[in-house]
Amino acid sequence: MKFGMPTLVQYTSIAENVQLCKKLGLDFIELNMNLPICIPENLSFSEIRTYQEQYGVEFTIHLPEELDVSSYHPSIRKGHLERCRQAMEWAHLSGIQTLNMHMNNGIYFTLPQTKVWINEQYETNFRELLQDSYAEFYQIAAAYDVALCIENTGNFQLPYIRKALDQLSAFDNFYLTWDVGHDAKAGFAEESFFAHYNNRIHHMHLHDYNGKSDHQALYTGIVPINDRLEFARTHDCSVVIEVKTSDSLAQSVASLRGNGFL
């Protein structure tokens, strides 16, 4: 079981993140493409390989959170699809094997007593566009030997999202990221989904939830950290300790060592 850290917003270079990763004795860094320092135009695959070779640090990729590969606007969807293609090629050239991405819920209209998700209202169209996008993605992922993992953001309990995921599960290389902090924030409503697809979980985002906010230091909230780690060990998942500051990361690493996981 390999442990990693997210790219921290407090640092403005990959080198600083690499230094902290080595200091804490972690295995990898998840490059967050929402940060300018973590995009292919600013971080070449040769630079990534240099960090791997010189420091023994590995990498995963977190695709941009705004990606909407089921957009009803052809030009918007085209751009987002192209960014995904480029990211998978970049990962391949960099020797990176795991990419993490969100499934965009779309937008909703707020009515006096409820809200209406547009993708649910137009579910047939939504699922057709999603199917077309992922059919291409999974073909590219297989060619590049990378795993594309869909992460829960508290949205896997939405019926139209669940149906879309069930449809995508027909692909052999359909993989998931279990974000256990997001699951806790959703009242553990997504846990049954991951139990059903436990053999497709490839990656884990590990952080705590204290009843008010997630991405808290480990063992400070309600997430059953040890149980989740035993699951990760059994299913050979890579684990990102997804807390967002160097102090909370160091605290979490110390707690993991105290509990015998590092």
C-alpha positions as semicolon CSV with decimal commas, in nm:
position;residue;x (nm);y (nm);z (nm)
1;M;0,000;0,000;0,000
2;K;0,154;0,329;-0,114
3;F;0,084;0,660;0,058
4;G;0,095;0,998;-0,110
5;M;0,019;1,364;-0,055
6;P;-0,172;1,622;-0,258
7;T;0,003;1,914;-0,423
8;L;-0,014;2,183;-0,154
9;V;-0,140;2,528;-0,248
10;Q;0,101;2,688;0,002
11;Y;0,391;2,593;-0,225
12;T;0,451;2,748;-0,565
13;S;0,689;2,485;-0,702
14;I;0,689;2,110;-0,752
15;A;1,034;2,096;-0,592
16;E;0,894;2,215;-0,257
17;N;0,627;1,947;-0,268
18;V;0,887;1,684;-0,354
19;Q;1,105;1,790;-0,061
20;L;0,813;1,758;0,182
21;C;0,716;1,421;0,035
22;K;1,067;1,290;0,095
23;K;1,086;1,442;0,443
24;L;0,762;1,271;0,547
25;G;0,863;0,938;0,394
26;L;0,570;0,923;0,152
27;D;0,570;0,746;-0,183
28;F;0,402;0,985;-0,425
29;I;0,248;1,325;-0,495
30;E;-0,088;1,378;-0,664
31;L;-0,038;1,654;-0,922
32;N;-0,348;1,873;-0,907
33;M;-0,412;2,019;-1,251
34;N;-0,617;2,300;-1,101
35;L;-0,280;2,451;-1,004
36;P;-0,079;2,625;-1,279
37;I;0,240;2,449;-1,166
38;C;0,079;2,111;-1,242
39;I;-0,025;2,145;-1,605
40;P;0,159;1,997;-1,904
41;E;0,242;2,340;-2,043
42;N;0,437;2,425;-1,724
43;L;0,556;2,081;-1,611
44;S;0,715;1,865;-1,877
45;F;0,713;1,489;-1,864
46;S;1,095;1,493;-1,863
47;E;1,093;1,708;-1,547
48;I;0,855;1,463;-1,380
49;R;1,080;1,174;-1,474
50;T;1,380;1,361;-1,332
51;Y;1,206;1,394;-0,994
52;Q;1,120;1,025;-1,004
53;E;1,476;0,923;-1,082
54;Q;1,658;1,162;-0,847
55;Y;1,427;1,146;-0,546
56;G;1,238;0,818;-0,586
57;V;0,907;1,004;-0,567
58;E;0,619;0,881;-0,781
59;F;0,318;1,079;-0,906
60;T;-0,051;1,050;-0,977
61;I;-0,269;1,312;-1,150
62;H;-0,587;1,488;-1,041
63;L;-0,762;1,618;-1,352
64;P;-0,919;1,968;-1,346
65;E;-1,235;1,972;-1,137
66;E;-1,429;2,185;-1,386
67;L;-1,416;1,919;-1,658
68;D;-1,758;1,848;-1,803
69;V;-1,733;1,573;-2,061
70;S;-2,111;1,555;-2,094
71;S;-2,162;1,925;-2,168
72;Y;-2,451;1,995;-2,406
73;H;-2,238;2,263;-2,575
74;P;-2,031;2,088;-2,845
75;S;-1,745;2,338;-2,833
76;I;-1,715;2,321;-2,453
77;R;-1,728;1,943;-2,452
78;K;-1,469;1,928;-2,731
79;G;-1,223;2,133;-2,526
80;H;-1,271;1,927;-2,213
81;L;-1,231;1,603;-2,404
82;E;-0,908;1,731;-2,557
83;R;-0,768;1,823;-2,216
84;C;-0,837;1,467;-2,096
85;R;-0,667;1,318;-2,400
86;Q;-0,365;1,540;-2,344
87;A;-0,350;1,451;-1,975
88;M;-0,351;1,079;-2,046
89;E;-0,071;1,117;-2,301
90;W;0,124;1,335;-2,054
91;A;0,078;1,070;-1,785
92;H;0,200;0,799;-2,020
93;L;0,509;0,994;-2,118
94;S;0,578;1,075;-1,752
95;G;0,549;0,715;-1,633
96;I;0,236;0,799;-1,431
97;Q;-0,021;0,521;-1,406
98;T;-0,316;0,671;-1,212
99;L;-0,540;0,964;-1,304
100;N;-0,824;1,081;-1,083
101;M;-1,127;1,276;-1,203
102;H;-1,464;1,402;-1,082
103;M;-1,794;1,337;-1,255
104;N;-1,954;1,676;-1,315
105;N;-2,309;1,693;-1,182
106;G;-2,406;1,971;-1,419
107;I;-2,610;2,266;-1,302
108;Y;-2,944;2,289;-1,126
109;F;-3,236;2,529;-1,125
110;T;-3,356;2,640;-0,783
111;L;-3,734;2,627;-0,754
112;P;-3,937;2,756;-0,457
113;Q;-3,950;2,415;-0,285
114;T;-3,677;2,212;-0,451
115;K;-3,397;2,212;-0,707
116;V;-3,394;2,044;-1,045
117;W;-3,071;1,900;-1,189
118;I;-3,060;1,963;-1,563
119;N;-2,874;1,636;-1,625
120;E;-3,153;1,450;-1,448
121;Q;-3,419;1,635;-1,647
122;Y;-3,236;1,542;-1,970
123;E;-3,096;1,214;-1,843
124;T;-3,102;1,029;-2,175
125;N;-2,893;1,298;-2,341
126;F;-2,660;1,318;-2,040
127;R;-2,591;0,947;-2,036
128;E;-2,541;0,926;-2,413
129;L;-2,280;1,203;-2,405
130;L;-2,109;1,048;-2,103
131;Q;-2,104;0,705;-2,266
132;D;-1,946;0,845;-2,582
133;S;-1,680;1,032;-2,384
134;Y;-1,578;0,743;-2,162
135;A;-1,580;0,492;-2,447
136;E;-1,302;0,701;-2,599
137;F;-1,126;0,761;-2,265
138;Y;-1,113;0,395;-2,173
139;Q;-0,975;0,305;-2,515
140;I;-0,699;0,565;-2,477
141;A;-0,633;0,460;-2,117
142;A;-0,586;0,099;-2,227
143;A;-0,346;0,202;-2,502
144;Y;-0,141;0,413;-2,261
145;D;-0,166;0,161;-1,974
146;V;-0,310;0,414;-1,729
147;A;-0,601;0,384;-1,487
148;L;-0,867;0,656;-1,507
149;C;-1,047;0,666;-1,171
150;I;-1,378;0,845;-1,109
151;E;-1,398;1,005;-0,763
152;N;-1,709;1,055;-0,552
153;T;-1,774;1,411;-0,441
154;G;-2,084;1,337;-0,238
155;N;-2,269;1,290;-0,566
156;F;-2,276;0,912;-0,609
157;Q;-2,604;0,906;-0,417
158;L;-2,777;1,113;-0,688
159;P;-2,994;0,868;-0,886
160;Y;-2,893;0,993;-1,231
161;I;-2,524;0,981;-1,139
162;R;-2,559;0,628;-0,998
163;K;-2,731;0,509;-1,316
164;A;-2,457;0,665;-1,528
165;L;-2,187;0,491;-1,323
166;D;-2,370;0,159;-1,345
167;Q;-2,369;0,202;-1,722
168;L;-1,997;0,282;-1,733
169;S;-1,919;-0,024;-1,519
170;A;-1,966;-0,235;-1,832
171;F;-1,619;-0,119;-1,944
172;D;-1,340;-0,351;-1,829
173;N;-1,119;-0,060;-1,719
174;F;-1,385;0,129;-1,525
175;Y;-1,208;0,227;-1,201
176;L;-1,303;0,431;-0,897
177;T;-1,148;0,655;-0,635
178;W;-1,312;0,623;-0,295
179;D;-1,292;0,962;-0,126
180;V;-1,376;0,855;0,227
181;G;-1,401;1,212;0,359
182;H;-1,656;1,309;0,094
183;D;-1,847;0,990;0,176
184;A;-1,854;1,083;0,546
185;K;-1,973;1,435;0,465
186;A;-2,258;1,277;0,265
187;G;-2,362;1,080;0,574
188;F;-2,189;0,765;0,445
189;A;-2,462;0,743;0,180
190;E;-2,205;0,638;-0,081
191;E;-2,058;0,351;0,119
192;S;-2,303;0,094;-0,022
193;F;-2,206;0,194;-0,377
194;F;-1,839;0,125;-0,305
195;A;-1,924;-0,203;-0,136
196;H;-2,100;-0,308;-0,457
197;Y;-1,806;-0,207;-0,677
198;N;-1,528;-0,294;-0,432
199;N;-1,326;-0,475;-0,701
200;R;-1,313;-0,156;-0,912
201;I;-1,165;0,070;-0,643
202;H;-0,810;0,153;-0,746
203;H;-0,736;0,473;-0,554
204;M;-0,835;0,633;-0,222
205;H;-0,850;0,990;-0,094
206;L;-0,810;0,977;0,283
207;H;-0,910;1,268;0,506
208;D;-1,134;1,317;0,805
209;Y;-1,467;1,493;0,855
210;N;-1,549;1,661;1,186
211;G;-1,918;1,725;1,127
212;K;-1,856;2,069;0,980
213;S;-1,571;2,040;0,732
214;D;-1,379;1,768;0,553
215;H;-1,011;1,754;0,456
216;Q;-0,932;1,749;0,827
217;A;-0,628;1,579;0,978
218;L;-0,665;1,203;1,020
219;Y;-0,817;1,069;1,343
220;T;-0,980;1,405;1,428
221;G;-1,330;1,329;1,302
222;I;-1,584;1,056;1,233
223;V;-1,421;0,865;0,945
224;P;-1,323;0,510;1,047
225;I;-0,965;0,561;0,930
226;N;-0,827;0,221;1,026
227;D;-1,115;0,036;0,861
228;R;-1,069;0,234;0,541
229;L;-0,696;0,163;0,540
230;E;-0,752;-0,208;0,590
231;F;-0,980;-0,195;0,286
232;A;-0,710;-0,012;0,088
233;R;-0,450;-0,268;0,191
234;T;-0,675;-0,561;0,096
235;H;-0,762;-0,409;-0,243
236;D;-0,412;-0,275;-0,317
237;C;-0,527;0,088;-0,342
238;S;-0,291;0,382;-0,357
239;V;-0,382;0,628;-0,080
240;V;-0,358;1,007;-0,092
241;I;-0,354;1,165;0,254
242;E;-0,570;1,447;0,123
243;V;-0,522;1,718;0,382
244;K;-0,423;2,055;0,247
245;T;-0,149;2,204;0,467
246;S;0,201;2,087;0,555
247;D;0,119;2,095;0,928
248;S;-0,196;1,883;0,900
249;L;-0,014;1,648;0,665
250;A;0,272;1,601;0,913
251;Q;0,018;1,547;1,192
252;S;-0,167;1,287;0,985
253;V;0,152;1,103;0,891
254;A;0,254;1,088;1,258
255;S;-0,089;0,946;1,346
256;L;-0,063;0,682;1,075
257;R;0,276;0,578;1,210
258;G;0,131;0,560;1,559
259;N;-0,139;0,327;1,430
260;G;0,110;0,104;1,249
261;F;0,026;0,195;0,890
262;L;0,352;0,370;0,801
